[in-house]
Amino acid sequence: MGTTTSAGTTAPTAKLERWQRFRANRDKALAAGHGWLTLTSFQWLEDSPAAVELVPGLWSTRGSGSVEGAGARERTTAVLTAVPSDGLTLVETGETVDGTITEVLADEESLLWVQFGGPSGDRTVVELAMRGGRYAIRTRDAESPVFTEFAGVPTYPYNPEWEVTARFEPYPAPVEVPISTANPLVDGVHRTVGEVVFRLPGSPHEFRLQAEEEKLGALTVTFHDETNGDTTDDWRKVAAPRPRPNPDGSFTVVLDFNRAINYPSAFTPYGTCPMPVRNNSLDIRVEAGEKQPYPA
């Protein structure tokens, strides 16, 4: 039995209810229209205009001069040429694509660019993405079976023991660490802002994992553990609130592995999700959080 709070509930019950709300919101977000579960292709664009699979029109890239200023480089433009009979319209405005249109993205940026198909003309949305300095498109089909048959992500039961208090040791400045991604043709970078140091149930030693910073100072830790490839996907991530400063100048952060989630690449082969940095591996089974979405 947990400790009774001023609201008349037990702490474990309150935490369980918060976790249940987190899970409901997580499944709802995954089930959003044209989200990650609707991906049906990933295709690189070439220099010369060419047809691509699953999408009408002619697609290509071209250079458009150098970018001025420090770190100047050749700017690359994505190009689409289509006629009205192709049925392509702009996602943002609904305007029909008639002729040639272009778009420029920075690396790691994405844009839901054009759409087509279905009674409303928006069954399939085409995402333009810049990855590793190259343009690619991904199709997002609202009738993908992965999306239409989704019934929630399986998880381990909630266990309060997997919520741990960690020490956060910030770096003097962020360090960019080269990493691989779910797509072997796409390299990534982990912008490490510090390390979280903690212990886990069943382990006699401390762990030290590198973290990235998200909005409002929150942290994300991407990690391997011994359940990967068995009950969980090849890697997962866990978010943590902004570290709390202590009177002695140290920082404390809470890691709740019950909230460990899969990257989109667990649901689709068309993701370019970042893998953990080399040392972010836990030599125990973290039996908490999301499991494989499609058990063998």
C-alpha positions in Angstrom: 0.0 0.0 0.0 1.3 3.4 -0.9 1.5 6.5 1.2 -1.7 8.5 1.5 -1.6 11.9 0.0 -3.5 15.0 0.9 -5.9 14.3 -1.9 -6.8 11.0 -0.2 -5.2 8.7 -2.8 -2.1 6.6 -2.6 1.1 7.7 -4.4 1.4 4.5 -6.5 -2.3 4.8 -7.6 -1.7 8.4 -8.6 1.4 7.5 -10.6 -0.4 4.6 -12.2 -3.2 6.9 -13.3 -0.8 9.4 -14.7 0.9 6.6 -16.6 -2.4 5.3 -18.0 -3.2 8.8 -19.3 0.3 9.0 -20.8 -0.4 5.7 -22.6 -3.8 6.8 -23.8 -2.3 10.0 -25.3 0.6 8.1 -26.8 -1.7 5.7 -28.7 -3.9 8.5 -29.7 -1.0 10.4 -31.2 0.2 7.3 -33.1 -3.3 6.9 -34.5 -3.4 10.5 -35.9 -4.1 10.9 -39.6 -1.1 10.7 -41.9 1.2 10.0 -39.0 4.1 7.5 -38.7 1.8 4.5 -39.0 0.8 5.5 -42.6 4.3 5.5 -44.1 4.4 3.2 -47.2 7.7 4.2 -49.0 11.0 6.0 -48.8 12.6 7.1 -52.0 15.7 9.2 -52.8 15.3 11.9 -55.5 17.8 11.9 -58.4 19.4 14.8 -60.3 17.3 14.2 -63.4 13.5 14.4 -63.5 12.1 10.9 -63.1 9.0 9.0 -62.1 8.9 7.5 -58.7 6.9 4.6 -57.2 3.4 5.2 -55.8 3.4 8.9 -56.7 2.5 10.7 -60.0 4.6 13.5 -61.4 8.3 13.9 -62.2 10.7 14.4 -59.2 14.3 15.6 -59.0 16.8 17.8 -57.3 19.0 20.6 -58.7 21.7 23.0 -57.4 20.8 26.6 -57.2 24.0 28.4 -56.3 25.9 28.7 -53.0 24.6 29.8 -49.7 26.4 33.0 -48.6 28.0 33.4 -45.2 30.0 31.2 -42.9 30.1 27.6 -43.9 28.9 28.4 -47.4 27.8 25.3 -49.4 25.8 24.4 -52.5 22.1 24.8 -51.9 20.0 22.0 -53.3 16.4 22.4 -54.4 13.7 19.7 -54.7 11.8 19.9 -57.9 8.3 18.5 -58.8 6.7 18.8 -62.3 3.1 17.7 -62.7 0.0 18.3 -64.8 -3.6 18.7 -63.4 -4.5 15.1 -64.5 -1.9 13.8 -62.0 -4.3 14.9 -59.2 -1.6 16.4 -57.1 -2.5 19.4 -54.8 -0.5 21.3 -52.2 -1.2 20.2 -48.7 -1.0 23.7 -47.3 -3.4 25.4 -49.7 -5.2 22.7 -51.7 -4.0 24.4 -55.0 -3.5 22.0 -57.9 0.0 21.4 -59.1 0.2 22.5 -62.7 3.8 22.9 -64.0 7.0 22.9 -61.9 7.2 23.8 -58.2 10.3 23.8 -56.0 11.1 23.6 -52.3 14.3 24.1 -50.2 14.8 22.4 -46.9 17.6 22.3 -44.4 19.1 19.0 -43.3 16.8 17.0 -41.0 13.8 19.2 -42.0 10.6 17.6 -43.4 7.5 19.0 -45.2 4.2 17.5 -45.9 4.2 18.9 -49.5 1.6 17.5 -51.8 -1.3 15.0 -51.7 -3.5 13.0 -54.0 -5.9 10.1 -54.2 -9.2 9.0 -52.6 -12.6 10.8 -52.8 -11.2 13.9 -51.1 -7.9 13.9 -53.0 -5.9 13.6 -49.8 -5.6 9.8 -49.2 -1.9 9.9 -49.7 0.3 12.7 -48.5 3.9 13.0 -49.9 6.5 14.2 -47.3 9.6 15.9 -48.6 12.6 15.3 -46.4 16.3 16.3 -46.3 18.4 13.6 -44.8 22.2 13.4 -44.8 22.3 16.3 -47.4 20.0 14.5 -49.8 16.3 14.9 -50.7 13.9 12.0 -50.3 10.1 11.6 -50.3 8.0 9.4 -48.1 4.4 8.5 -48.9 1.8 8.5 -46.1 -1.2 6.5 -47.1 -4.3 6.8 -44.9 -5.3 3.3 -46.0 -2.1 1.6 -44.9 -3.0 -1.6 -43.0 -0.4 -0.7 -40.3 -2.5 2.4 -39.7 -6.1 1.0 -40.1 -5.4 -2.1 -38.0 -3.6 -0.3 -35.2 -5.0 -1.1 -31.7 -2.3 0.3 -29.4 1.3 -0.5 -28.5 1.8 -3.4 -26.2 3.7 -2.5 -23.0 5.0 -4.0 -19.8 2.7 -3.6 -16.8 3.4 -0.4 -14.9 6.0 -0.9 -12.2 7.0 2.1 -9.9 10.5 0.5 -9.3 11.5 1.5 -12.9 11.1 5.2 -12.0 14.6 6.3 -10.8 16.3 9.5 -9.7 19.4 10.2 -11.6 22.2 12.7 -11.4 22.7 14.9 -14.4 26.2 16.0 -15.3 26.0 18.7 -18.0 28.9 19.3 -20.4 30.4 22.7 -20.6 29.1 22.8 -24.2 27.1 20.3 -26.4 29.2 17.7 -28.2 28.1 16.4 -31.6 28.6 12.6 -31.7 28.3 10.8 -35.1 25.7 8.0 -35.0 23.9 5.6 -37.4 20.2 5.6 -38.0 17.5 3.1 -38.9 18.3 3.7 -42.6 21.9 2.4 -43.4 22.2 5.2 -46.0 21.6 8.0 -43.6 24.1 9.1 -41.0 23.0 11.0 -37.9 24.4 13.2 -35.2 23.7 13.0 -31.4 24.0 16.4 -29.9 25.1 15.4 -26.4 24.5 17.9 -23.7 25.5 15.8 -20.7 25.2 12.5 -19.0 22.6 11.0 -16.6 24.0 8.7 -13.9 21.8 6.3 -12.1 21.1 2.8 -10.8 18.4 0.3 -11.9 16.6 -2.5 -10.1 18.7 -5.7 -10.3 22.0 -4.1 -11.2 24.9 -3.7 -8.8 26.6 -0.8 -10.6 25.8 2.7 -11.9 24.9 3.5 -15.5 26.1 6.6 -17.3 24.2 7.5 -20.5 24.5 10.5 -22.8 21.4 12.7 -23.2 20.1 15.2 -25.8 18.2 18.3 -24.9 14.7 18.9 -26.2 12.3 21.8 -25.8 12.3 23.8 -22.5 15.4 21.9 -21.3 13.8 18.4 -21.2 16.2 15.5 -21.9 15.9 12.5 -24.2 17.9 9.4 -23.6 18.1 6.8 -26.4 19.3 3.4 -25.2 19.8 -0.3 -25.8 19.0 -3.0 -23.1 18.9 -6.8 -22.9 15.3 -7.0 -23.9 16.0 -5.7 -27.4 15.2 -8.2 -30.2 13.4 -10.3 -27.6 10.4 -8.5 -26.2 11.3 -5.0 -27.3 12.5 -3.3 -30.5 16.2 -2.8 -31.2 16.4 0.4 -29.2 14.0 2.8 -27.4 14.1 6.2 -25.8 12.9 7.8 -22.6 12.2 11.5 -22.0 12.9 13.2 -18.7 11.8 16.6 -17.4 14.2 19.5 -17.1 16.9 18.7 -14.5 16.4 20.3 -11.1 19.2 22.3 -9.6 20.3 21.4 -6.1 21.7 23.7 -3.4 25.1 22.2 -3.8 25.2 23.0 -7.6 24.4 19.5 -8.8 21.4 18.5 -10.9 18.7 15.9 -10.4 16.5 14.3 -13.1 13.9 11.6 -12.9 13.9 8.8 -15.5 10.7 6.8 -15.7 11.4 3.8 -17.8 7.7 2.9 -17.7 7.5 5.7 -20.3 10.1 4.3 -22.6 8.8 4.4 -26.1 9.6 3.1 -29.5 11.0 5.2 -32.3 8.8 5.3 -35.5 11.3 2.8 -37.1 9.8 0.1 -34.8 6.5 0.5 -36.7 7.7 1.1 -40.3 10.8 0.2 -42.4 10.8 3.8 -43.8 12.0 5.7 -40.8 15.4 7.4 -40.4 15.4 7.3 -36.6 18.6 7.8 -34.6 20.4 4.8 -33.0 21.9 5.2 -29.5 25.4 6.5 -29.2 27.9 3.7 -28.7 28.0 3.7 -24.8 24.2 4.0 -24.3 23.7 0.3 -23.5 22.3 -1.2 -20.3 23.5 -4.7 -19.5 20.2 -5.7 -17.9 16.7 -6.3 -19.0 14.6 -3.1 -18.7 11.2 -4.8 -18.5 9.3 -1.5 -18.6 7.7 0.7 -21.3 6.8 -0.2 -24.8 7.3 -3.7 -26.3 7.7 -4.7 -29.9 4.6 -3.5 -31.8 4.5 -6.7 -33.9 5.6 -9.7 -31.7 7.1 -12.6 -33.7 
